Every structure is written in structure tokens, then in C-alpha cells.
Amino acid sequence: MITFTIKAEWDEEARVWYVADSNVPGLSTEAPTAEALLEKLKVMLPELLELNDGHEYACVPFELIAHRSAQANHCH
């Protein structure tokens, strides 16, 4: 079985984590924390994959890669 890869990034202005890239067709979502995004994906992925190909998925392995850039205090 394929392991799906979801790359998430932080949107500082909107203050949410969002799906920036994935190998799941049509996946687009956001959440206020990386943990909330992870929980949301656990529900969404099987549903979205079923809509995409008509098969029911009991188990969908995936990897969430979260990326966030920041600066330490006193940067010039």
C-alpha cells in the first residue's frame, strides 16, 4: 500500500497550517495547529480517496511534513 505524503506550511498572516503539497489528488485544507491538521487529515484522506477512485479505504498510511520558518529575537 502506498504511503501518502502531505507537506504543510504555516501561513503567518492567516495563522493556520495548510496543505502546501501532497500526492493526494484534490487535497486542500487548513487548521490552526499542526496537531489539528493531523487529526483532520485522518478523517479526510479516506473520504477523499474514496471520492477519487470509488474504493473504500479502511487504512490510509500518510506522512505529514510540517515546515515553519522563524527568526530568533534580536535579528538584524
C-alpha positions in Angstrom: 0.0 0.0 0.0 1.2 3.5 -0.8 2.1 5.9 1.9 0.8 9.4 1.1 3.0 12.4 1.7 1.5 15.7 2.8 3.6 18.8 3.1 2.2 21.5 5.3 3.3 25.1 5.8 2.5 27.8 8.2 0.6 30.9 7.0 1.6 33.7 9.4 -1.0 36.1 8.2 -3.9 33.7 8.4 -2.4 31.9 11.5 -3.1 28.4 10.1 -1.3 25.4 8.9 -2.3 24.5 5.3 -1.6 21.7 2.9 1.1 23.1 0.5 1.7 19.9 -1.5 0.6 16.3 -1.5 0.2 13.2 -3.7 -3.5 13.1 -2.8 -5.5 14.5 -5.7 -7.7 17.4 -4.7 -6.4 17.6 -1.1 -6.8 21.2 0.3 -7.4 22.0 3.9 -6.1 24.1 6.9 -6.1 24.1 10.7 -4.9 26.3 13.5 -2.3 23.8 14.7 -0.2 21.0 13.2 -1.9 18.6 15.5 -5.4 19.7 14.5 -4.3 19.4 10.8 -3.1 15.8 11.5 -6.4 14.9 13.1 -8.4 16.5 10.3 -6.3 14.5 7.7 -7.1 11.2 9.4 -10.8 11.7 8.6 -10.4 13.5 5.2 -8.0 11.2 3.5 -10.1 8.0 3.3 -13.1 10.1 2.3 -11.3 12.0 -0.4 -9.6 8.9 -1.8 -12.9 7.1 -2.0 -14.4 10.0 -3.9 -11.4 10.0 -6.3 -11.5 6.3 -7.2 -14.6 4.7 -5.8 -12.8 2.3 -3.5 -13.4 2.2 0.3 -10.3 2.7 2.4 -10.1 1.2 5.9 -6.4 2.2 6.4 -4.6 5.1 4.7 -0.9 5.5 5.8 0.4 9.0 5.4 3.3 11.2 6.4 2.7 14.8 7.5 5.8 17.0 7.0 5.3 20.4 8.6 7.6 23.3 7.7 7.7 26.7 9.5 10.3 29.4 9.3 11.0 31.8 12.1 13.6 34.2 13.4 15.2 34.4 16.8 14.9 37.6 18.8 17.3 40.4 18.1 17.8 39.5 14.4 19.2 42.4 12.3 
